[in-house]
């Protein structure tokens, strides 16, 4: 039980952090702890700040990110390649002149030819070419939407990853500051013979470990900052202290959709729609490749100038030529078999993508629900973190607890703070993932991750 009396010799100790006492005499907290408490508690006032920062970051990435622009260009090239393959070929013209004389430049029996022709698809090839052209044209929008969703996912993970890393560092800084304060108290108590030197050594080791943890946290922060830089998010839109709490409050107010509602929207999920479009394009490419393996038909109009020979007057001759590939060899049968195999592969990839989306929805829904339960448990009837930390320091200063109880209390307090931050992070990321996988547009707008308004 925590004592409140003096254990002796307190006048020789460093002064405790200046406490703030309310009207009932309850120990409050110092200014640094108050700042941390404000950071870690859920915020309802200004809850739109985190959402607005995220929304602006998403908008910039969708409009300006080089990596997304590259992906859009790749998808456009794939769509245009399909349209190109649906065309038979271009018309051609052939001019030929025979019988030129080496000295005069032209012999009396010189003959001229002109041939103009065009390749064209046979009726059965016209159908596959039309399907390919229409399918390629319809491939672009859903493929771009899926690419944009993936870009938003990366923004969400980096944004909230950086928010978590920064706020974890604040917790570590607060622990390090507490350890420095209690170490000063321990050294003063050692000087008057109240504690053994081993307790001071243990506190020094804990303080050193805490300082090392602070150094390693910088690498985690730098990794997320680098990812946001690669995505093109300006620094003024990076998460601010307290954004995890603000966004978690927004998510809790919005609520979680039911699994049944998500299942009903699975057919309209952007990733599924894009997988459908990709599978249709692959089937259309395979079908047309099999139909056109023999090549297009060709039709030519020909003109020939026949010279004056043996008294017969010169004259113009006209004709036409129709070239029809027979396609009787083994190549056509092999192409047809290949088309069947490629269509089956396209369907299998589409099925695999749907299963992945369904599994992602289940996993994200479970993570969000679990994180919400963790938050509710951590915040139900909780004592303020800063008040508990200040009380532990005061009890150690008064000699009511030894260093083992002090370190144990600090560890429990830190674990609770970090677990609360992790739960808020998991809730934010999982809820955004649900909205991106199968959420309605109004859900994405409420979370600041809408793609429809930034195209």
Steps between C-alpha positions, in 0.01 A plus 500: 500500500638839407585712802473873519711572810864600530749216552775720638778709354289653230649840555827373353343376176460690174161666489221301337351627176263785588163338558163652432235429760134544438247624751450152646872459569549244220850490352490611139797518259786717380491690175693241294273220617194713428621548142540124459157437648341741256682321220396149596138556600233468231417834353164608381576869470678556174439139393493609137864610507646153443241417236565826316876443498454148369250612237732769367790256494291249305393768253858607433614141445213426261573813298877523508670178617754390235457132584124516450543697177733225378243234586225691322721528191568125510128425516430741214770329293346160571156626397635653177694183421174307507335750268800483268484121481133515402588680175583284194768727356533818296422538127797484267602613153749336266654662188711303258663597170684250283701531177699816566779563250845565645582782250172670410339435835195321363457224244213476256378183668505643852207382710350682803303349787296660779347292776289637787373261765391459855495213745174429680366253747276216395150499651596269787810714564293820499307373801811425711659830392192695606486322837871570554464867408201549732659304783826692473311829508310394814814377674637846582263650764483203742873435466576865581260489796678192640840666454373810681367288788841336535668842507258611773577185700867590494422854616283369785764254619780755485291779655381301799828311525679831544233620745550186709880520487502865606256452786684188617811715518315752718415219741863388504615858556264532795630175650858614449422832671338318794802274537736797502295663773477190720871429441579842646277415796668160542848653502391745767351219709818296455701795630305498827512121526133424440551260206773272378730577211363208299167680470673801348691277260175329395336835435804612301473187284130558444570861407768387252261246343235768473746733323592218258133442425464867414786473251351195328162672472658760270564234235133400503392861464748559217372197306142628497612854421696368204196312373286815517769689311504231231122527474526877457325604822633841614628526855228739611246220442681242710315389815502733798515396868160367604385402150465134598261590781308742278460253217409217736225721642372561147502127422316417820237759418466361147474141621587175328292356214362152553654203326169445320504853358855453380411169336218668311742756357773253407391491135553877476839496673748693282754219508239246389372726223857554380569125515187437292611754241852355486365146459265607220786676322727197526225272365430741215870517413527122499185452291604754240854364485361156421258639241764713327788253504444430129523873433248739342348471157631740236328674209694684224401719207758488219576720199751410232617705203572261213731656239469498118639162394501359146259754366243450777407834654596576859217455748405507865410176678307480828456214740464395862648243735352332807733317736333257742724314750377144535617435854509125455832436674576402859573859600133592521421199722790589730382863519148388590631275777717783628200734506304253711790465744551876527130558560505240778804670652325837487195357677723340764678831566167675533376235743821527703462878516142471624604257769781733604258792524253295705781386731621860528154618598468230766846575639450879501158467663645276770795735560273801524260325738783373718666841510169659598457253787859560613440875505178467694673280757800728535295815537224367728540660842866574437713714730688773322840379384681817602340502846603138560856568387530807722358304796756222454781757496369662814465167682859408411621839619322445828643147532158331487601277206836352407661519158358160393143615562581831332642338182216250494248784522675695227506190277130432548420865431713501184346172380149642542591819314665311213216249480249785480697661217527166318125444533425844357742436213351159423147639514583786262684285244249213508199732467659676203579161345135395530388821333750455217414134444122516499387826655247740359627837366350686797704283738821585320411868505431485875842346555685737267607233251257561214644465149187602312536871583862539393508376141 
